[in-house]
């Protein structure tokens, strides 16, 4: 990638900053992979893209924003706030923990059966900031390590890299989620090396990138394993809503009896990403000097004063209005979105099945998983699903996907690719899988010929 | 401070997280001081508060928000974006560097005479995130050090602490701004200790907390000193607008001929804080592997993908609409605010003068600086201006202020207090200075008696 042309003053010095002198995190292979994917996407704008993990846009209307804002301001007025106090809430610096914790707590109670005290919540700029704050709070020194399920969402490994925090990958089990035995083994190995495993990061529902989910009994087992290994669990749940059997999927936090789980939530998929609103449930007790007790949420807020000071009141007001408009029940409000994603996932799986009957699948060394919801599925193919293959697929077949290898911190996934169905229509999926099938046949033939 | 009552599940374990096991930054004396100040503020709601550094609220109206949003969406339509593309801009994940860089660049050209390429801009969640990203990019390892003017804004020392980055305080000179000789000496001392001074953080205009500004000739001298010492300069400019002689105050960035200055901007005071919108101008060239060149702005964006992914489109749209509404000329738009702050500062200084004529001032060991604008002035008093004094002042005299000592990273400021005039009216200032005068007389008498 070449640097954009500059129209500023001529470049007379100092000498360019050597990248090696900037921090190592700036030269990240995963970021390079994402940058390359974005470049290819820009070069082939007509391609059907199974790449982006963003929500479908058809449910958003600009006219809704002022209506949501009004709903929130009316709510403030109804709770007795004066016009001046309302102005302060909307326009000023606000409490570091946020202003809509009560509405988020009501929504968590309604939608997840979670009894969360508003005081245990911190509103964040996306779940990403919550991840950063949580890692920073839990990992105290160079010996601290966080375990991450592998393949792993890039946000958590990125936040760890920003903080110079070591991550140790734990392979996902066959059912999805980190394998309990592997968690135990990883924690032991970390301890044996003189370091401290502090927490385990996991996406139990429809993980990004693998699309897999943990069975209910596996969730209880994982919590027991974490307790035995003295690990906190960081549960990230952006996709849990979008399932056929949503009510039967308790979060780890809902199963958590001893405050072992720090829960990361996001409104990016259930409301919209442009508000960049997420939150952390951190109800752990912290013992300070002189026996003083506080909540982990309050300690996270202190750290937040060093990252973004507070979460935009504007975003909180609009999302707060959206929660109020839907009676703090986003599951019901998202029923059309859930149906849309379910139809898309069904279309993807049906089209794959149609193009690749079992016999041909075996011949091509092809397989895929069957997610029960969410945005992602993973294909295992008989050739290297790398950047070069992705670019050939875009150029010659007009379809885009995401190579999986960069999601494996310890290597692996070279023959896997991620397909996201979230931002497409069923028609685009039918078209896209047709093109993808042609690519897979051509590429497998070339791989055999090579 | 006691932990808030929890309504969640009963606390059966794990054991409370020992604070010592959380990172040291969580037990920060400055944060403790701010927490205490907030507590006292809550306990004495009727007190006249010279404490908060927030802008005056009287210029904000909730009805303006939808109008600004509309102005931005109309602008997007006028530039040829389809309704679908507008929806994507407002609601989706967006470019990490932001979507309104062109409008910010136009505003910087109009208001500061800065020729900035939009590509060199990164929109951030407040200037605070810009600070964090800049420090993270510039400081590569345990030997890297950032010099900060002292007394120093808490945001930069906080961000450094979050990153485990060492800061070295450089005393402000008599005219405001870090003394060039002290900068040179500090850089040499750091080098002599085997570490690398990478950058100098400075607020040239109406610094928080000191209220002082650098004379123009001192600015050129500081840039020359930075060049000689091979330091980048991080210029933070939230208050530069609010001056009688604003046009005569070139930013360091405007004087910068060799891209030595990374410029942090904020819309918190010129628009409103609730959008949490700031930006970084980072037009430095970075040399990567294989001779690849990039802009520091692009490297900051990579780091930003690890902190907040992107800045809320909602905030950018509303502030973008505000910029468009004011023809990208915030100086003109802020004329009423500038006049308000100037009148307040004049009232503060006149009332101090009235209550403490020169002779009495000398007798009491009292003095203050005379800022030419901005939000802050500093009083030097004949007693310890600590938390206990602040609380006595709130309890017995109904007036609040901020102790200065926590702003000095290397100690100092024990007899100083910060007065902020930004969120008051001239009437409140007259009333408040009267109460403050009574407190100062009483406290000085006690100090002498002790």
Interface residues (C-beta under 8 A of the other chain):
Chain A: X1 X2 X3 X4 X5 X6 X7 X8 X9 X11 X12 X13 X14 X16 X17 X18 X19 X20 X21 X22 X23 X24 X25 X26 X27 X28 X31 X34 X54 X55 X57 X60 X61 X62 X65 X66 X69 X73 X84 X86 X87 X88 X90 X91 X92 X93 X94 X115 X116 X117 X119 X120 X125 X126 X128 X129 X132 X136 X137 X138 X139 X140 X141 X155 X158 X159 X161 X162 X163 X164 X227 X230 X232 X256 X257 X258 X259 X260 X268 X272 X273 X274 X275 X276 X277 X283 X284 X285 X286 X287 X288 X289 X292 X293 X294 X295 X296 X298 X299 X302 X303 X305 X306 X307 X308 X309 X310 X311 X312 X313 X314 X315 X318
Chain B: X1 X2 X3 X4 X5 X6 X7 X8 X9 X11 X12 X13 X14 X16 X17 X18 X19 X20 X21 X22 X23 X24 X25 X26 X27 X28 X31 X34 X54 X55 X57 X60 X61 X62 X65 X66 X69 X73 X84 X86 X87 X88 X90 X91 X92 X93 X94 X115 X116 X117 X119 X120 X125 X126 X128 X129 X132 X136 X137 X138 X139 X140 X141 X155 X158 X159 X161 X162 X163 X164 X227 X230 X232 X257 X258 X259 X260 X268 X272 X273 X274 X275 X276 X277 X283 X284 X285 X286 X287 X288 X289 X292 X293 X294 X295 X296 X298 X299 X302 X303 X305 X306 X307 X308 X309 X310 X311 X312 X313 X314 X315 X318
